[in-house]
Amino acid sequence: MNKKSIIISDEELLKQFCEGNTLAFENLYSRYYAKLLYFITQMLGDTENAKDTLQEVFIKLIENKCKFDFNRKFSVWIYSIASNMCKNNFKHNAVVKKAEAEILHTHSKTEETNTTTNEKKTAIRNAIKNLDIKHKQVFILRHSYSFSFKEIANILEISEGTVKSRMFNCIKKISEHKEIQEVK
């Protein structure tokens, strides 16, 4: 007797997952992990960042599983989530890198002249002092102790995405601080 294997559609697996079948999620995960990792790596150009982003994609899937419009194709939905997360990641990283470069540039310029140096250092210190504790923690762990975003997430027991978001907001607040604008 020749048994044919029955292939369950992605949409049906998602429906089963919504009903509490965790094995259905595992099947979706195994179907899409390699394909999405390749796609995200192509988009971001960094395998480690891609793996982190992919985990965030699956977290979004878990959080929004029952919000899926079953008139759509699952593959289109999961790739749109991945694409949007890549865009957000790319924009976020570009802004953070630019702001970090600006702060480091400002910091290195401060060493060129003693008068300006003291003013700029004071302005940066004051800007950091004005941050709320959750942003200050992230900034200090990153810039004073050189911890990675992942390490900071573990230290503070928050998600890596939250760490990145706080760092983004922190750098933005520092660069927009009145005293720093005046010293530039």
C-alpha positions as CSV (number, residue, x, y, z in Angstrom):
1,M,0.0,0.0,0.0
2,N,1.5,3.3,-1.1
3,K,0.8,6.1,1.4
4,K,0.8,9.6,0.1
5,S,1.9,12.2,2.5
6,I,-0.6,14.9,3.1
7,I,0.8,18.4,2.8
8,I,-1.0,20.9,5.0
9,S,-1.1,24.4,3.8
10,D,0.6,27.2,5.6
11,E,-2.8,28.9,6.2
12,E,-4.1,25.7,7.8
13,L,-1.1,25.3,10.0
14,L,-1.6,28.9,11.2
15,K,-5.2,28.2,11.9
16,Q,-4.2,25.2,13.9
17,F,-1.6,27.3,15.8
18,C,-4.3,29.8,16.6
19,E,-6.3,26.9,18.1
20,G,-3.3,26.1,20.4
21,N,-1.5,23.5,18.3
22,T,2.2,24.3,19.0
23,L,3.4,21.6,16.6
24,A,1.7,23.6,13.8
25,F,4.0,26.6,14.7
26,E,7.0,24.3,14.7
27,N,6.1,23.2,11.2
28,L,5.7,26.8,10.0
29,Y,9.0,27.7,11.7
30,S,10.9,24.9,10.0
31,R,9.3,25.7,6.6
32,Y,10.3,29.3,6.7
33,Y,13.4,29.6,8.9
34,A,16.0,29.1,6.2
35,K,14.1,31.0,3.4
36,L,13.5,34.0,5.7
37,L,17.1,33.9,7.1
38,Y,18.4,34.0,3.5
39,F,16.0,36.9,2.6
40,I,16.8,38.9,5.7
41,T,20.6,38.4,5.4
42,Q,20.3,39.6,1.8
43,M,18.5,42.7,3.0
44,L,20.7,43.5,5.9
45,G,24.0,42.1,4.8
46,D,24.8,40.8,8.3
47,T,24.1,37.2,9.4
48,E,24.0,37.9,13.1
49,N,21.7,40.9,12.7
50,A,19.6,38.8,10.3
51,K,19.2,36.0,12.9
52,D,18.1,38.5,15.5
53,T,15.7,40.1,13.1
54,L,14.3,36.7,12.1
55,Q,13.6,35.9,15.7
56,E,11.7,39.1,16.0
57,V,9.7,38.2,12.9
58,F,8.7,34.9,14.5
59,I,7.8,36.8,17.7
60,K,5.6,39.1,15.6
61,L,4.0,36.0,14.1
62,I,3.3,34.5,17.5
63,E,1.9,37.8,18.8
64,N,-0.3,38.4,15.8
65,K,-1.2,34.8,14.7
66,C,-4.9,35.2,15.1
67,K,-5.0,38.6,13.4
68,F,-4.1,37.0,10.1
69,D,-6.5,37.5,7.2
70,F,-7.1,34.0,6.0
71,N,-8.1,35.4,2.6
72,R,-4.4,36.2,2.0
73,K,-1.5,33.9,1.5
74,F,0.6,33.2,4.6
75,S,3.9,33.5,2.7
76,V,3.0,37.0,1.5
77,W,2.1,38.0,5.1
78,I,5.3,36.5,6.7
79,Y,7.6,38.1,4.0
80,S,5.9,41.5,4.5
81,I,6.5,41.3,8.2
82,A,10.2,40.4,7.5
83,S,10.5,43.1,4.9
84,N,9.1,45.8,7.2
85,M,11.3,44.7,10.1
86,C,14.3,44.9,7.8
87,K,13.3,48.4,6.7
88,N,12.9,49.4,10.3
89,N,16.2,47.8,11.3
90,F,18.0,49.5,8.4
91,K,16.6,52.9,9.2
92,H,17.2,52.5,12.9
93,N,20.8,51.4,12.4
94,A,21.5,54.2,9.9
95,V,20.2,56.8,12.3
96,V,22.0,55.3,15.3
97,K,25.3,55.0,13.4
98,K,25.0,58.6,12.2
99,A,24.2,59.9,15.7
100,E,27.0,57.8,17.3
101,A,29.5,59.1,14.7
102,E,28.3,62.6,15.4
103,I,28.8,62.2,19.1
104,L,32.2,60.5,18.7
105,H,33.2,63.2,16.2
106,T,32.1,65.9,18.7
107,H,33.9,64.1,21.4
108,S,37.1,63.8,19.4
109,K,36.9,67.4,18.3
110,T,36.6,68.4,21.9
111,E,40.2,67.2,22.5
112,E,41.5,69.6,19.9
113,T,41.1,72.8,22.0
114,N,41.0,73.0,25.8
115,T,38.4,75.7,26.0
116,T,36.0,74.1,23.6
117,T,36.8,70.7,25.0
118,N,35.6,71.5,28.5
119,E,32.4,73.1,27.1
120,K,31.6,70.2,24.9
121,K,32.3,67.6,27.6
122,T,30.2,69.5,30.0
123,A,27.4,69.7,27.5
124,I,27.5,66.0,26.8
125,R,27.6,65.2,30.5
126,N,24.7,67.5,31.1
127,A,22.7,65.9,28.2
128,I,23.4,62.5,29.7
129,K,22.4,63.6,33.2
130,N,19.1,64.8,31.8
131,L,18.2,61.4,30.4
132,D,15.8,59.2,32.3
133,I,17.3,56.2,34.1
134,K,16.3,53.6,31.5
135,H,18.0,55.6,28.7
136,K,21.0,56.5,30.8
137,Q,21.6,52.9,31.6
138,V,21.7,51.8,28.0
139,F,23.9,54.7,26.9
140,I,26.4,54.2,29.7
141,L,26.6,50.4,29.3
142,R,27.1,50.9,25.5
143,H,29.6,53.8,25.5
144,S,31.4,53.6,28.8
145,Y,31.6,49.8,29.0
146,S,31.4,48.8,25.3
147,F,28.7,46.1,25.9
148,S,26.9,44.8,22.8
149,F,23.1,45.4,22.5
150,K,22.6,41.7,23.2
151,E,24.7,41.9,26.4
152,I,22.9,45.1,27.5
153,A,19.5,43.3,27.0
154,N,20.7,40.4,29.2
155,I,22.0,42.8,31.9
156,L,18.8,44.9,32.0
157,E,16.5,41.9,31.4
158,I,14.8,43.5,28.4
159,S,14.6,42.6,24.8
160,E,17.4,43.6,22.4
161,G,14.9,45.5,20.3
162,T,14.0,47.6,23.4
163,V,17.7,48.3,24.0
164,K,18.1,49.4,20.4
165,S,15.0,51.6,20.6
166,R,16.3,53.2,23.9
167,M,19.7,53.8,22.4
168,F,18.2,55.5,19.4
169,N,16.0,57.7,21.5
170,C,18.9,58.4,23.8
171,I,21.3,59.5,21.1
172,K,18.6,61.6,19.5
173,K,17.9,63.4,22.8
174,I,21.6,64.0,23.4
175,S,22.3,65.3,19.9
176,E,19.3,67.6,20.2
177,H,20.2,68.9,23.7
178,K,20.3,72.7,23.8
179,E,23.9,72.9,25.2
180,I,25.3,70.6,22.6
181,Q,23.6,72.6,19.8
182,E,25.1,75.8,21.2
183,V,28.7,74.4,21.4
184,K,28.7,73.0,17.9
